[in-house]
């Protein structure tokens, strides 16, 4: 009886490990799609003037301790340094 129950636990753990690894791999490989230049790109990358594209986003952040880091980052200008125009909405 003990062997049968522990086998299903091991099977579940193995399945969760595989799914977790696949999810991590998909996330990390997707990060390369968000920006940057490819070495096989041939240079310019889009014909721009070399400046960062300004992206405007609105983020819902309540004035509570859990969302303090996003408020601090906005106040210190961390988002602007990365080319983001972040508007905080309550």
Backbone torsions as a table, in degrees:
resi	resn	phi	psi	omega
1	UNK	NA	-41.2	-177.3
2	UNK	-65.0	-39.8	-179.4
3	UNK	-64.5	-36.7	-177.8
4	UNK	-68.2	-43.2	-179.9
5	UNK	-69.6	-38.1	-178.8
6	UNK	-71.4	-27.2	178.4
7	UNK	-65.5	-41.1	179.9
8	UNK	-68.0	-32.5	176.8
9	UNK	-66.5	-43.1	178.7
10	UNK	-65.3	-38.3	178.3
11	UNK	-64.4	-43.1	178.2
12	UNK	-63.5	-44.3	179.2
13	UNK	-62.3	-41.2	178.8
14	UNK	-64.2	-42.9	179.5
15	UNK	-64.2	-42.2	178.6
16	UNK	-65.9	-37.2	177.6
17	UNK	-63.5	-43.4	179.5
18	UNK	-65.0	-45.0	179.5
19	UNK	-64.7	-41.7	178.5
20	UNK	-63.9	-42.8	178.1
21	UNK	-63.8	-42.2	178.9
22	UNK	-64.1	-40.5	178.3
23	UNK	-64.9	-42.0	177.9
24	UNK	-63.9	-43.2	178.9
25	UNK	-62.1	-43.3	178.9
26	UNK	-63.9	-39.9	179.2
27	UNK	-65.4	-47.9	-177.8
28	UNK	-68.1	-36.7	178.9
29	UNK	-72.5	-28.8	177.4
30	UNK	-70.6	-25.0	179.9
31	UNK	-62.7	-30.9	178.7
32	UNK	-70.2	-19.3	-179.3
33	UNK	-82.7	-12.7	-173.2
34	UNK	-80.6	-21.8	-178.6
35	UNK	-179.1	-176.5	179.5
36	UNK	90.3	173.6	-179.4
37	UNK	-114.2	146.1	175.5
38	UNK	-86.2	142.9	178.8
39	UNK	-68.7	-22.2	178.0
40	UNK	-93.3	7.9	-176.1
41	UNK	-67.8	-30.5	180.0
42	UNK	93.0	8.3	172.6
43	UNK	126.5	-109.2	-165.5
44	UNK	-50.8	-41.9	175.8
45	UNK	85.6	-10.4	178.2
46	UNK	173.1	0.3	176.9
47	UNK	74.9	15.6	179.5
48	UNK	-78.2	-174.7	-179.0
49	UNK	-95.1	12.9	179.1
50	UNK	88.7	-5.1	179.5
51	UNK	-88.0	153.9	175.9
52	UNK	-70.1	142.5	174.5
53	UNK	-74.5	133.6	179.5
54	UNK	-86.6	123.1	179.2
55	UNK	-110.3	125.4	-180.0
56	UNK	-102.0	125.3	178.2
57	UNK	-132.5	152.0	175.5
58	UNK	-112.6	128.9	-177.4
59	UNK	-119.2	127.8	175.3
60	UNK	-80.6	115.8	-178.5
61	UNK	-142.0	114.2	179.2
62	UNK	-76.3	152.0	179.8
63	UNK	-80.1	65.5	178.2
64	UNK	-126.7	168.2	-174.6
65	UNK	-61.5	-31.5	-178.9
66	UNK	-64.7	-29.3	-179.0
67	UNK	-106.2	17.2	178.7
68	UNK	-59.2	-41.0	-178.9
69	UNK	-58.5	-37.0	-179.7
70	UNK	-71.1	-34.7	176.6
71	UNK	-67.3	-42.2	179.2
72	UNK	-64.9	-43.6	179.4
73	UNK	-61.4	-39.2	178.7
74	UNK	-67.5	-41.0	-180.0
75	UNK	-66.1	-37.3	-177.9
76	UNK	-84.0	-5.0	175.6
77	UNK	81.2	19.6	-179.4
78	UNK	-63.5	-35.6	-179.2
79	UNK	-69.8	-41.1	179.7
80	UNK	-63.3	-35.6	177.3
81	UNK	-60.8	-29.3	-178.3
82	UNK	-95.9	6.9	176.9
83	UNK	85.7	21.9	-179.5
84	UNK	-112.9	133.9	170.3
85	UNK	-100.1	102.6	-175.1
86	UNK	-103.3	125.4	175.5
87	UNK	-109.5	121.6	179.1
88	UNK	-88.7	130.2	-178.7
89	UNK	-120.6	133.7	-179.6
90	UNK	-93.4	NA	NA
